[in-house]
């Protein structure tokens, strides 16, 4: 074999049966044949000591992280380390190759602290003191803030995310991929993380930022664009005057909430934003009547509904679309699309007769809705289509207030903007919309007014035109409250 042949490597693509020549390069990591959604396949290349960003949508970020973590081969996606093809058939294989994926869905045992997790690492040995000393030394060296003693289940999303980075460093991982940091970290926390990654990569390691945000990709040394950058322009909305108070919430306590009070008015979108685990689900449960509270009062158009059940609140005019954990309120695993569309109105004569459900009528109605929304058969299971169907169902007829939890979680930018446009349409019809989210960007783009939530407590109120994601992040993490500096945020 001559020198030219030795400087080449081969790869066979099973769909064509053809072999492709891939030239050797100086890159320490290469990922090729990535289905980027365009006519051409994308590619990712990173050198040692580089913080590299990959600008892609949620689904592509998940595909890449699964391929790197050994959960999936990612179809024909190929991974090369220092020019040599590697086959990551299991998470253990990925870890042995020095690859660690930091995910928003932290794979941490909820009952164990970070110190306990560190003690379980290979070669760490027994003794909590030794494990904690090593972790504290790394935190000090790279400027990482981590709670080492509290159970992982009680940590904030940001603490769990940073905890995974700490575990990666203690394992000695050479390639650290961070998937969608924007879903777990505030703007300031993301900048702090990027600064730590630069210090880490000075030791010859590689850090990958898998993100859908152009702002985060700009923090890296370079970026591979696999999907169009997200637009930061707000969706268009009618300039209408804000009406009277529709939903009045006073001093809600219990189920993780602490003295929560606010008002939602007709013709506005009130965005409540907090890091995951800050009380978003508890707030939704309190507003819908599915949580037991120790105190507080709830009024709908002046009528006290504090003691009303979920069904009674629904009849009074409160509509709710839950988040992705509840399939956006459009379950299809055990029920049909027609039954899902009838969840709000199944007791009406249209859908039941003498106590028996009229499933044929349900199917007919669901077929009409899917055609109207231009959803092709088999595509109704996609998150954006579940959400569109649930929104159509909940906003039928006259409602006073619409409650939404994480309305665009896991969606591509185009689908997310479609949902925001629908929310603005509901708002333009002079109904009150309460948008509960963990995304400051979503709150600023869709909301007319923004409240920050931290530890089950409202910490600030903002005009979207007069604030930034970084400022919201300070209030979302408790660094500031009502203008007061809680601790050093420099």
NUZAPA-458945 format. One line per 4 residues: number of its first residue (from 1); their letters; for each residue x, y, z of C-alpha. Coordinates in steps of 0.02 Angstrom, whole numbers, plus 50000, padded with zeros to 5 digits. Example, Ala and Ser with C-alpha at 12.3 -4.5 7.8 and 13.67 -1.06 7.14 Angstrom:
<sites>
1	as	50615:49775:50390 | 50684:49947:50357
</sites>
This chain:
<sites>
1	xxxx	50000:50000:50000 | 50075:50167:49951 | 50072:50326:50056 | 49924:50398:49964
5	xxxx	49820:50244:49997 | 49871:50241:50180 | 49808:50419:50200 | 49633:50367:50156
9	xxxx	49495:50277:50248 | 49342:50192:50177 | 49161:50185:50227 | 49020:50082:50151
13	xxxx	48844:50158:50151 | 48718:50014:50165 | 48578:50103:50074 | 48679:50112:49912
17	xxxx	48808:49975:49940 | 48941:50096:49878 | 49105:50134:49962 | 49156:50315:49989
21	xxxx	49335:50377:50011 | 49356:50493:50160 | 49524:50584:50167 | 49622:50587:50329
25	xxxx	49618:50754:50421 | 49690:50837:50575 | 49524:50833:50667 | 49515:50734:50829
29	xxxx	49327:50707:50810 | 49224:50691:50653 | 49042:50647:50634 | 48987:50626:50454
33	xxxx	48831:50586:50355 | 48717:50676:50478 | 48537:50691:50412 | 48526:50880:50427
37	xxxx	48357:50897:50342 | 48431:50976:50186 | 48475:50899:50019 | 48653:50870:50079
41	xxxx	48707:50778:50235 | 48787:50879:50372 | 48953:50850:50457 | 49037:50898:50620
45	xxxx	49224:50915:50646 | 49319:50969:50801 | 49502:50983:50849 | 49579:50950:51018
49	xxxx	49563:51099:51135 | 49411:51168:51042 | 49239:51219:51103 | 49132:51176:50951
53	xxxx	48948:51218:50927 | 48822:51124:50823 | 48673:51231:50776 | 48526:51112:50753
57	xxxx	48346:51082:50801 | 48292:50976:50951 | 48270:50815:50853 | 48441:50826:50771
61	xxxx	48523:50872:50937 | 48441:50717:51014 | 48501:50607:50869 | 48680:50668:50888
65	xxxx	48682:50651:51077 | 48608:50475:51067 | 48739:50424:50938 | 48881:50494:51046
69	xxxx	48812:50417:51206 | 48798:50245:51128 | 48609:50237:51136 | 48587:50238:50948
73	xxxx	48692:50216:50793 | 48598:50362:50719 | 48564:50273:50553 | 48713:50299:50438
77	xxxx	48793:50430:50550 | 48978:50386:50568 | 49095:50437:50709 | 49284:50448:50691
81	xxxx	49411:50479:50830 | 49582:50535:50765 | 49536:50466:50595 | 49483:50296:50656
85	xxxx	49301:50239:50645 | 49223:50194:50812 | 49063:50096:50841 | 48973:50149:50999
89	xxxx	48851:50007:51023 | 48818:50043:51207 | 48837:50184:51336 | 48980:50085:51414
93	xxxx	49071:50083:51246 | 49051:50273:51231 | 49120:50301:51407 | 49268:50186:51371
97	xxxx	49308:50293:51218 | 49310:50448:51331 | 49143:50520:51271 | 49019:50591:51397
101	xxxx	48852:50671:51352 | 48776:50800:51470 | 48588:50799:51447 | 48444:50906:51514
105	xxxx	48363:50743:51570 | 48497:50710:51699 | 48530:50524:51725 | 48557:50547:51912
109	xxxx	48479:50442:52048 | 48359:50562:52137 | 48398:50496:52310 | 48588:50511:52294
113	xxxx	48693:50668:52309 | 48829:50715:52185 | 48956:50656:52312 | 48872:50485:52313
117	xxxx	48877:50480:52123 | 49061:50525:52124 | 49100:50382:52244 | 49026:50262:52116
121	xxxx	49146:50315:51977 | 49279:50189:51924 | 49440:50205:52023 | 49369:50330:52147
125	xxxx	49377:50211:52295 | 49281:50221:52459 | 49265:50373:52568 | 49151:50522:52549
129	xxxx	49285:50645:52605 | 49406:50599:52466 | 49270:50606:52334 | 49209:50774:52393
133	xxxx	49385:50847:52401 | 49418:50798:52220 | 49254:50874:52164 | 49283:51035:52260
137	xxxx	49457:51051:52185 | 49387:51037:52008 | 49247:51160:52046 | 49375:51286:52109
141	xxxx	49491:51258:51961 | 49359:51284:51827 | 49236:51400:51917 | 49095:51273:51921
145	xxxx	48957:51294:52051 | 48888:51127:52110 | 48786:51068:52258 | 48878:50912:52317
149	xxxx	48772:50866:52467 | 48587:50882:52423 | 48493:50735:52343 | 48492:50750:52154
153	xxxx	48302:50746:52153 | 48296:50910:52250 | 48422:51003:52141 | 48376:51134:52012
157	xxxx	48394:51092:51828 | 48551:51198:51819 | 48632:51110:51967 | 48595:50939:51891
161	xxxx	48668:50996:51724 | 48827:51061:51805 | 48835:50904:51911 | 48844:50797:51753
165	xxxx	48987:50905:51687 | 49078:50876:51851 | 49054:50688:51835 | 49124:50696:51657
169	xxxx	49281:50784:51719 | 49306:50661:51862 | 49293:50516:51739 | 49430:50595:51635
173	xxxx	49320:50608:51480 | 49407:50682:51329 | 49250:50730:51231 | 49106:50813:51323
177	xxxx	48946:50846:51226 | 48820:50963:51306 | 48645:50944:51233 | 48531:51097:51230
181	xxxx	48602:51193:51379 | 48469:51325:51348 | 48336:51207:51418 | 48423:51189:51587
185	xxxx	48527:51347:51610 | 48486:51531:51611 | 48579:51652:51496 | 48704:51699:51631
189	xxxx	48730:51517:51684 | 48762:51471:51502 | 48897:51605:51488 | 48976:51542:51650
193	xxxx	48972:51365:51580 | 49055:51422:51419 | 49195:51505:51519 | 49223:51343:51615
197	xxxx	49227:51243:51452 | 49363:51356:51383 | 49471:51319:51535 | 49433:51133:51520
201	xxxx	49479:51129:51335 | 49647:51209:51371 | 49695:51034:51431 | 49666:50965:51256
205	xxxx	49488:50907:51281 | 49344:50937:51159 | 49178:51017:51209 | 49026:51010:51095
209	xxxx	48877:51125:51117 | 48725:51045:51034 | 48601:51188:51029 | 48461:51270:50932
213	xxxx	48509:51445:50988 | 48622:51557:50886 | 48666:51656:51042 | 48737:51500:51126
217	xxxx	48828:51442:50970 | 48916:51612:50968 | 48999:51567:51134 | 49099:51428:51049
221	xxxx	49261:51440:50950 | 49167:51389:50793 | 49003:51316:50736 | 48932:51189:50614
225	xxxx	48760:51244:50556 | 48647:51095:50524 | 48482:51188:50541 | 48434:51370:50509
229	xxxx	48463:51486:50656 | 48315:51528:50765 | 48230:51694:50732 | 48227:51819:50874
233	xxxx	48090:51930:50804 | 47925:51921:50900 | 47771:51855:50810 | 47652:51990:50752
237	xxxx	47509:52035:50868 | 47365:52158:50863 | 47388:52314:50967 | 47236:52295:51078
241	xxxx	47200:52370:51248 | 47214:52255:51397 | 47044:52217:51472 | 46982:52179:51647
245	xxxx	47051:52046:51765 | 46995:51872:51712 | 47096:51762:51828 | 47143:51826:52000
249	xxxx	47266:51724:52103 | 47299:51771:52284 | 47423:51697:52408 | 47428:51517:52346
253	xxxx	47525:51407:52467 | 47561:51221:52474 | 47618:51088:52350 | 47784:51182:52332
257	xxxx	47705:51354:52305 | 47744:51500:52421 | 47625:51647:52427 | 47597:51656:52239
261	xxxx	47490:51803:52181 | 47456:51877:52009 | 47318:51934:51892 | 47288:51879:51712
265	xxxx	47187:52002:51607 | 47083:51987:51450 | 47183:52017:51292 | 47355:51976:51363
269	xxxx	47477:51832:51372 | 47548:51821:51547 | 47710:51720:51539 | 47771:51637:51699
273	xxxx	47951:51580:51675 | 48061:51477:51791 | 48197:51346:51778 | 48133:51166:51770
277	xxxx	48077:51110:51942 | 48043:51286:52005 | 47857:51254:52028 | 47784:51262:51853
281	xxxx	47689:51098:51868 | 47632:51142:52044 | 47563:51308:51982 | 47467:51225:51840
285	xxxx	47396:51096:51962 | 47341:51236:52079 | 47255:51333:51939 | 47164:51179:51873
289	xxxx	47113:51116:52046 | 47211:50953:52043 | 47325:50998:52190 | 47289:51011:52376
293	xxxx	47338:51183:52440 | 47356:51246:52618 | 47297:51421:52578 | 47255:51546:52444
297	xxxx	47112:51606:52337 | 47068:51594:52153 | 46937:51700:52064 | 46874:51688:51885
301	xxxx	46788:51849:51827 | 46760:51894:52009 | 46684:51726:52057 | 46776:51625:52190
305	xxxx	46822:51454:52120 | 46949:51405:52253 | 46848:51253:52306 | 46793:51204:52130
309	xxxx	46849:51040:52052 | 46938:51020:51885 | 46772:50983:51797 | 46687:51132:51877
313	xxxx	46828:51248:51828 | 46823:51181:51651 | 46636:51215:51641 | 46666:51390:51712
317	xxxx	46779:51431:51564 | 46957:51379:51608 | 47044:51280:51470 | 47208:51189:51499
321	xxxx	47338:51111:51384 | 47469:51019:51490 | 47649:50995:51439 | 47746:50856:51353
325	xxxx	47739:50743:51507 | 47552:50728:51472 | 47570:50717:51282 | 47513:50899:51270
329	xxxx	47340:50842:51322 | 47320:50736:51165 | 47358:50555:51215 | 47359:50426:51077
333	xxxx	47440:50273:51156 | 47279:50198:51226 | 47143:50303:51145 | 47102:50357:50968
337	xxxx	47122:50531:50896 | 46933:50549:50902 | 46927:50506:51088 | 47068:50628:51122
341	xxxx	46976:50766:51029 | 46820:50732:51133 | 46906:50736:51303 | 46837:50908:51345
345	xxxx	46659:50878:51281 | 46627:50691:51293 | 46474:50719:51405 | 46386:50823:51273
349	xxxx	46243:50747:51172 | 46350:50759:51016 | 46467:50624:51084 | 46357:50515:51195
353	xxxx	46183:50446:51197 | 46102:50360:51347 | 46272:50343:51429 | 46356:50263:51277
357	xxxx	46494:50352:51181 | 46462:50389:50998 | 46634:50341:50935 | 46585:50358:50753
361	xxxx	46544:50541:50783 | 46710:50562:50875 | 46805:50489:50727 | 46713:50600:50604
365	xxxx	46751:50757:50703 | 46935:50712:50727 | 46951:50679:50539 | 46880:50852:50503
369	xxxx	47002:50934:50625 | 47153:50841:50557 | 47106:50891:50379 | 47079:51071:50432
373	xxxx	47250:51075:50517 | 47328:50990:50364 | 47395:50847:50469 | 47432:50695:50363
377	xxxx	47384:50519:50424 | 47515:50454:50545 | 47585:50626:50585 | 47464:50665:50726
381	xxxx	47587:50590:50852 | 47718:50725:50822 | 47731:50846:50971 | 47684:50999:50868
385	xxxx	47531:50912:50795 | 47474:50848:50965 | 47487:51026:51028 | 47392:51099:50881
389	xxxx	47252:50972:50903 | 47241:51003:51090 | 47238:51192:51064 | 47098:51175:50936
393	xxxx	46998:51067:51057 | 47023:51180:51209 | 46985:51345:51120 | 46824:51286:51038
397	xxxx	46675:51386:51097 | 46695:51525:51223 | 46824:51511:51359 | 46885:51644:51480
401	xxxx	47064:51586:51516 | 47186:51468:51431 | 47325:51385:51534 | 47478:51316:51444
405	xxxx	47628:51221:51514 | 47788:51210:51409 | 47690:51232:51247 | 47837:51211:51127
409	xxxx	47949:51086:51218 | 48047:50978:51096 | 47985:51071:50942 | 48081:51142:50796
413	xxxx	48082:51331:50776 | 47951:51337:50638 | 47829:51229:50738 | 47860:51332:50896
417	xxxx	47818:51494:50807 | 47657:51416:50741 | 47606:51380:50921 | 47651:51557:50976
421	xxxx	47547:51628:50833 | 47399:51523:50891 | 47419:51586:51070 | 47423:51765:51006
425	xxxx	47263:51730:50907 | 47179:51674:51069 | 47245:51830:51154 | 47181:51941:51012
429	xxxx	47008:51866:51043 | 47020:51953:51213 | 47042:51798:51316 | 47172:51780:51454
433	xxxx	47320:51665:51420 | 47436:51603:51557 | 47594:51533:51478 | 47701:51433:51601
437	xxxx	47873:51397:51529 | 48055:51366:51569 | 48116:51463:51416 | 48153:51649:51444
441	xxxx	48159:51672:51256 | 47984:51600:51237 | 47921:51713:51376 | 47995:51868:51293
445	xxxx	47935:51826:51117 | 47759:51770:51160 | 47718:51861:51322 | 47642:52034:51349
449	xxxx	47698:52027:51531 | 47825:51912:51615 | 47833:51844:51792 | 47984:51748:51856
453	xxxx	47963:51594:51967 | 48097:51525:52083 | 48070:51393:52216 | 47882:51406:52199
457	xxxx	47886:51594:52229 | 47857:51742:52112 | 48019:51841:52113 | 47989:51979:51985
461	xxxx	47875:52057:51854 | 47938:52126:51687 | 47889:52211:51525 | 47964:52104:51385
465	xxxx	48016:52261:51292 | 48115:52324:51442 | 48212:52169:51496 | 48332:52036:51433
469	xxxx	48355:51848:51451 | 48505:51878:51564 | 48404:51986:51684 | 48263:51859:51689
473	xxxx	48393:51726:51728 | 48449:51819:51884 | 48272:51816:51952 | 48239:51637:51894
477	xxxx	48387:51573:51994 | 48355:51678:52149 | 48504:51793:52126 | 48385:51939:52129
481	xxxx	48211:51963:52195 | 48103:52119:52173 | 48258:52219:52128 | 48359:52160:52279
485	xxxx	48525:52072:52250 | 48514:51907:52343 | 48697:51860:52321 | 48844:51908:52212
489	xx	48797:51888:52028 | 48957:51950:51953
</sites>
